[in-house]
């Protein structure tokens, strides 16, 4: 059987992924997404047949959800979630300058191949949308196609130095985000005429409102581009409690990456275990770093590194403080993770958002995440909590900004900032914009833990938030593992070599040139 598709980039590409699902055109005749499972590949269909439209859309959604599950785990490594030496699973929990371009559904629990499924789904989104216009497909099908196309372009715009569409010219992150916003605007143009709707498949509900999901997506796009006021306006359109989901189903590995690799349950050995504070190796720190290096601007990184460590995080009950003046997280009252380098604050309680248990790993029984322990625990794509954080950033160090954070804390049953008798921390934030920024960084780490969103904030604030930038290594039982490049990522090198727009303009020499200072990976 020959998969539907076309080569859309200079490198060899395919629509197909390992698992093949052939759907009958009789099923595709429906305009509803409710009647079709999400396939990983579409085969033996006539692409000029209007009845193929819902099946093609479901293929895009299947590829997106496959890629996003993998992307979420890869992002966790960029966010310092895991110890970077586990003895298994390659380097999924380490920093790499280029993501994998292979296929999904290959049954590999440690797969890093998320760029390939996204690239294929993006190209199919473009071509399918154009076909739908000619076919007169329903508004629901067209708007959903536009939404997922926008979501893919947003991911590339937020995390890549440069991107290309259909072997076209080099696009900077801003240019890629502009394309994403254009597709989001297309959703609104369609729903303005036809009305709002939910997105559902047999696997369940992806979002209760495509308009709400698109406002959240456009808020992320505008935030990443630096348009805080516009981002906050969009974020305000997402009501508290709203989450749009990337679904995961039992028996389908492409959407179970976090569960199969991180849960440690059901006899599964977790590939990664939670990382404590990143610090230099010493007599008591088996998994230390031999060299922290410095920021490219010449500023030395402190030791241990601020804003790192996910074990036993706490919040000061009286004040709501979660990060101290040096950028180190407040720990709960039982923690000993930081040792003498960080003073533990008395009167704290556990931050229940960063859940972990002792579980089986390649390094023994260690702390492993419990964010997605079961197949039924889906991955947030658009989370109202991120919308509150965007609004808090736009508001600046004001009471209104703090109120946005407190809305998240209240929903999670945690102490608010300045809501108790002790308002000293709130007062300090109102007087210090830098401390307020630190508070938002730490809140993002915790409220959106393992949702692939802190990586974006690390890129935006890379003067404060550490990437290894190919300096230092980790030592485990005499074995050395060198850091990768970190920060933003790059397309496959083949793209730069044979894409005619890139080759004529410098080929491989263009890799990383779309990044601003200090955002490009090193050592590639």
Secondary structure by P-SEA (a helix, b strand, c coil): cbbbbcccccccccccccbbbbbbcccccccccccccccccccccccccccaaaaaaaaaaaaaaaaaaaaaaaaaaaacccccccccccccccccccccccccccccccccccaaaaaaaaaaaaaaaaaaaaacccaaaaaaaaaaaaaaaaaaaaccccccccccccccaaaaaaaaaaaaaaaaaaaaabbbbbbbcccccccccaaaaaaaaaaaaaaaacaaaaaaaaaaaccccbbbbbcccccccccccccccccccccbbbcccccccccccccccccccccccccccccccccccccccccccccccccccccccccbbbbccccccccccbbbbccccccccccccccccccccccccccccccccccccccaaaaaaaaaaaacccaaaaaaaaaaaaaaccccccccccaaaaaaaaacaaaaaaaaaaaaaccccccccaaaaaaaaccccccccccbbbbcccbbbbbccccbbbccccccccaaaaaaaccccccccccccccccccc
